[in-house]
């Protein structure tokens, strides 16, 4: 189980109930475009043009009824039932695709562009320097799926795929 998973949109933060998120999986993919340029050398001379790099975060878990509201912040609604949680999450893909901030234990930060950023590691008491800017993980919804399982009325399994923006 993954704890402390939250999505913030505007001034409202939705925090998943402890135990509701089973996994947070991130995947970074580069998009190379291979070109063969025989005029610049042998026929097998390959040149690569990179279209960019994408990072997706996949969140899997189950929604369950909560004793306290899952939302906090200015203007936050009171959301406790699994059905209301499902509707709130679905509303994130509202067509406008406003940026959201995603946090979990290990997805607090993401890289952006170039530069140099130092982050202090409290465990090792060492400053790690990265060859990129480190920013809050800002995401957009790529896909979201909910499963109704016959006989189980206590949970709504879900899978969300989020694209990290830079």
Buried (B, 14 or more C-beta within 10 A) or exposed (E): EBEEBBBBBEEBBBBBBEEBBBEBEBEEEEEEEEEEEEEEEEEEEEEEEEEEEBBBBBBBBBBBEBEEBBBBEEEBEEBBEBEBBBEBBEEBBEEEEEEBBBBBEEBEBBBBEEEEBEEEEEEEEEEEEEEBBBBBBBBBBBEBEBEEEEEEEEBBBBBBBBBBBB
